[in-house]
Amino acid sequence: MNKERPIRVLIAKPGLDGHDQGVKVLALSLRDEGMEVIYTGLRQTPESIVSAAVHEDVDVVGLSSLSGAHNHHFPKVTELLALQGKDDVLVIGGGIIPEEDIAYLKEKGVKAIFGPGSRIQDIVDFIRSRVRQI
């Protein structure tokens, strides 16, 4: 029997953002969709996020920011993943991200931004459509 490995998702809150209710809901929803979810908790550095992503061999890193530091933290995560040879990891973001910042984040390697009101199913579908399951 050929059993596929579940998609592994690491969810992180970089910087000083102390609000995590949304990512907790997302983590539970992704788990309910059959994904393995690792939540690193609040106030993570880009270095600690990438270290955990490499250690856990994840397919996806989901970053959430409500503090306004997304233009610093999100690109730093994509840069550090690339330096670790993990530029194949899908990086997505969420939170309060101004529309004018989205193009910059995508240019820096963040593949999608899901803001307030995004449907969980849209996030699930996006992940599944872009992660090659082994």
C-alpha positions in Angstrom: 0.0 0.0 0.0 1.4 3.4 -1.0 0.6 5.9 1.8 1.4 9.5 1.0 3.2 11.5 3.7 1.0 14.3 5.1 1.9 17.8 4.2 4.0 19.3 7.0 3.3 22.9 7.9 5.1 25.1 10.3 3.2 28.1 11.5 5.1 31.0 13.2 4.5 34.4 14.7 7.7 36.4 14.0 8.6 39.5 15.9 6.9 41.1 18.8 3.4 40.3 17.7 1.5 38.9 20.7 -1.8 38.0 19.0 -2.2 34.4 18.0 -5.8 33.4 18.0 -6.0 33.4 14.2 -3.0 31.2 13.7 -4.3 28.8 16.4 -7.6 28.5 14.4 -5.6 28.0 11.2 -3.4 25.3 12.8 -6.4 23.3 14.0 -8.1 23.7 10.6 -5.0 22.5 8.7 -4.7 19.6 11.1 -8.4 18.7 10.6 -7.6 18.7 6.8 -4.9 15.9 7.4 -1.8 18.1 7.5 0.8 17.8 10.2 1.1 21.2 11.9 3.9 22.6 14.1 3.1 25.9 15.8 6.3 27.6 17.1 4.5 30.1 19.3 4.8 33.8 19.8 7.7 36.2 19.3 9.9 34.0 17.1 13.0 35.3 15.3 13.4 34.5 11.6 16.5 32.4 12.6 14.4 30.3 15.1 11.6 29.8 12.5 14.0 28.6 9.8 15.9 26.3 12.3 12.6 24.7 13.3 11.5 24.4 9.6 14.7 22.6 8.7 14.7 20.4 11.8 11.0 19.4 11.2 11.5 19.0 7.4 8.4 21.0 6.6 6.8 21.6 3.2 5.2 24.9 4.2 6.1 27.8 6.4 3.1 30.0 7.3 4.0 33.4 8.8 1.5 35.6 10.6 2.0 39.3 11.5 -0.3 41.8 13.0 2.5 44.1 14.2 3.6 45.7 10.9 7.0 44.1 10.8 6.1 41.8 7.9 8.4 43.6 5.4 11.4 42.8 7.6 10.6 39.3 9.0 8.9 37.6 6.0 11.8 38.3 3.5 14.4 37.3 6.1 12.7 33.9 6.5 12.7 33.3 2.8 16.4 34.4 2.6 17.5 32.1 5.4 15.6 29.2 4.0 17.4 29.7 0.7 20.7 29.8 2.5 19.9 26.4 4.1 19.1 24.9 0.7 15.4 24.9 1.5 14.1 27.4 -1.1 11.6 24.7 -2.2 9.7 25.3 1.0 6.4 27.1 0.3 6.2 30.3 2.3 2.9 32.0 2.8 1.8 34.9 5.0 -1.2 36.2 6.8 -2.3 38.9 9.1 -2.7 42.6 8.7 -0.7 43.2 5.5 -1.4 46.4 3.6 -2.2 45.8 -0.1 0.8 48.0 -1.1 3.2 45.6 0.6 2.0 42.4 -1.0 3.9 42.8 -4.3 7.2 43.4 -2.4 6.6 40.3 -0.2 5.9 38.2 -3.3 9.1 39.5 -5.0 11.0 38.3 -1.9 9.6 34.8 -2.1 6.4 34.8 -0.2 4.0 32.9 -2.5 0.7 34.2 -1.1 -0.8 36.5 1.5 -4.1 35.6 3.2 -5.6 38.6 5.1 -8.5 38.9 7.4 -11.6 37.2 6.1 -9.7 34.6 4.1 -11.5 31.3 3.9 -9.7 28.4 5.5 -10.6 26.3 2.4 -8.8 28.7 0.1 -5.6 28.4 2.2 -5.9 24.6 2.2 -6.5 24.5 -1.5 -3.6 26.8 -2.1 -1.2 24.7 -0.1 -2.4 21.4 -1.6 -2.1 22.8 -5.1 1.5 23.8 -4.6 3.0 21.1 -2.4 4.2 18.0 -4.1 3.1 15.1 -1.8 5.6 12.3 -1.5 
